[in-house]
Amino acid sequence: MKKILKSRQRILGMRETQLRIATGESAAARGSETNLEQRRDQLKALSVHMHKAGNDCREGRSLHAQLELVERLQRAGDQMETAIGQARQHTARMERQRIAAYQKREMADRLVGRAKTSVEAETDRKLSEQPRALPRRAMERSA
């Protein structure tokens, strides 16, 4: 029984490590998603600023250059939206893995608890089956 307990404790340690790894990966994915969203907002702000600056241009060449820059920024914004969508999917996948790791760790914890209870019950049973020694005074009286 003690071997089973030690085995289950090793499994619990492994499950706890897996949970820590999954939690770290989930946090990293969330951080990446947040970073991409911030960059998208910066691109939008820059695009709006460049569009306004393009309206103030008097020469055809500079106006054309400004509008081309705005168009490129908008394309970059669209690509950023795609990247954000992929990052959200990755975050959701990492979160599902974290939840699965948490559930597996909980199951391993319950199994360790059951194994401890079994070991304690077996120890108590063995102790109760042992013959009891008489106290010294009782031994002296009988002699």
Secondary structure per residue as TSV (DSSP state, phi and psi in degrees):
chain	resnum	aa	ss	phi	psi
A	1	M	-	360.0	-35.9
A	2	K	H	-67.0	-31.7
A	3	K	H	-64.9	-40.9
A	4	I	H	-63.3	-42.2
A	5	L	H	-61.1	-47.3
A	6	K	H	-63.7	-38.6
A	7	S	H	-62.5	-44.9
A	8	R	H	-68.7	-32.0
A	9	Q	H	-67.9	-37.7
A	10	R	H	-63.7	-42.5
A	11	I	H	-63.0	-40.8
A	12	L	H	-61.4	-42.8
A	13	G	H	-60.1	-41.5
A	14	M	H	-63.8	-43.5
A	15	R	H	-64.5	-37.4
A	16	E	H	-64.8	-39.7
A	17	T	H	-64.2	-43.1
A	18	Q	H	-61.7	-38.5
A	19	L	H	-65.2	-42.6
A	20	R	H	-61.8	-42.8
A	21	I	H	-63.3	-46.3
A	22	A	H	-64.0	-37.5
A	23	T	H	-65.3	-42.2
A	24	G	H	-63.8	-42.8
A	25	E	H	-65.8	-37.6
A	26	S	H	-65.4	-43.1
A	27	A	H	-65.1	-39.6
A	28	A	H	-64.6	-40.6
A	29	A	H	-64.9	-41.1
A	30	R	H	-63.4	-40.2
A	31	G	H	-63.8	-41.4
A	32	S	H	-63.2	-42.5
A	33	E	H	-62.4	-44.5
A	34	T	H	-63.2	-41.6
A	35	N	H	-61.8	-43.8
A	36	L	H	-63.1	-39.8
A	37	E	H	-64.5	-39.0
A	38	Q	H	-64.9	-41.9
A	39	R	H	-64.7	-38.3
A	40	R	H	-61.4	-44.9
A	41	D	H	-62.2	-38.6
A	42	Q	H	-65.3	-40.6
A	43	L	H	-62.2	-42.4
A	44	K	H	-62.9	-43.9
A	45	A	H	-63.3	-41.9
A	46	L	H	-65.1	-40.4
A	47	S	H	-62.3	-44.3
A	48	V	H	-63.3	-43.0
A	49	H	H	-62.9	-43.7
A	50	M	H	-67.6	-35.0
A	51	H	H	-64.6	-42.6
A	52	K	H	-64.8	-39.9
A	53	A	H	-66.3	-34.5
A	54	G	H	-65.2	-32.7
A	55	N	H	-69.2	-25.0
A	56	D	T	-85.9	-7.3
A	57	C	-	-71.1	142.5
A	58	R	-	-103.2	-31.1
A	59	E	S	-90.8	149.6
A	60	G	H	-66.3	-40.2
A	61	R	H	-65.6	-47.6
A	62	S	H	-67.3	-35.5
A	63	L	H	-63.5	-44.5
A	64	H	H	-62.5	-43.0
A	65	A	H	-63.5	-41.6
A	66	Q	H	-63.9	-44.7
A	67	L	H	-66.8	-36.7
A	68	E	H	-64.9	-39.7
A	69	L	H	-63.7	-42.0
A	70	V	H	-61.6	-42.5
A	71	E	H	-62.8	-42.2
A	72	R	H	-64.7	-39.6
A	73	L	H	-64.5	-37.4
A	74	Q	H	-67.2	-40.1
A	75	R	H	-63.4	-41.4
A	76	A	H	-63.2	-37.2
A	77	G	H	-63.6	-40.3
A	78	D	H	-64.6	-42.1
A	79	Q	H	-64.6	-34.8
A	80	M	H	-65.9	-37.8
A	81	E	H	-61.0	-42.3
A	82	T	H	-62.5	-44.3
A	83	A	H	-63.7	-38.0
A	84	I	H	-65.6	-41.0
A	85	G	H	-60.0	-43.4
A	86	Q	H	-66.1	-38.6
A	87	A	H	-65.0	-37.5
A	88	R	H	-65.5	-40.2
A	89	Q	H	-63.6	-41.6
A	90	H	H	-64.0	-42.5
A	91	T	H	-61.1	-43.9
A	92	A	H	-63.4	-40.1
A	93	R	H	-64.7	-43.3
A	94	M	H	-65.9	-36.5
A	95	E	H	-66.4	-40.1
A	96	R	H	-63.6	-39.8
A	97	Q	H	-65.6	-37.5
A	98	R	H	-64.4	-42.8
A	99	I	H	-64.2	-42.5
A	100	A	H	-62.8	-41.5
A	101	A	H	-64.5	-38.5
A	102	Y	H	-63.6	-43.7
A	103	Q	H	-64.5	-41.5
A	104	K	H	-64.8	-38.7
A	105	R	H	-64.9	-40.1
A	106	E	H	-62.8	-42.2
A	107	M	H	-63.0	-43.3
A	108	A	H	-63.6	-38.2
A	109	D	H	-63.0	-42.9
A	110	R	H	-63.8	-40.9
A	111	L	H	-64.4	-37.9
A	112	V	H	-64.3	-42.0
A	113	G	H	-60.7	-43.0
A	114	R	H	-64.8	-41.3
A	115	A	H	-64.8	-40.2
A	116	K	H	-62.1	-43.2
A	117	T	H	-61.6	-42.2
A	118	S	H	-64.0	-42.8
A	119	V	H	-64.1	-43.5
A	120	E	H	-63.6	-41.6
A	121	A	H	-64.8	-41.0
A	122	E	H	-65.8	-41.2
A	123	T	H	-62.7	-45.0
A	124	D	H	-61.8	-41.5
A	125	R	H	-63.4	-43.6
A	126	K	H	-64.8	-40.1
A	127	L	H	-65.8	-38.5
A	128	S	H	-71.2	-25.7
A	129	E	H	-79.3	-17.8
A	130	Q	S	-70.2	141.2
A	131	P	-	-67.9	143.2
A	132	R	-	-88.3	140.0
A	133	A	-	-83.5	144.8
A	134	L	-	-76.0	147.3
A	135	P	-	-62.1	157.9
A	136	R	H	-60.5	-40.4
A	137	R	H	-63.8	-40.4
A	138	A	H	-66.6	-34.1
A	139	M	H	-70.0	-36.7
A	140	E	H	-69.3	-37.2
A	141	R	H	-68.0	-38.2
A	142	S	H	-74.8	-18.6
A	143	A	-	-85.7	360.0
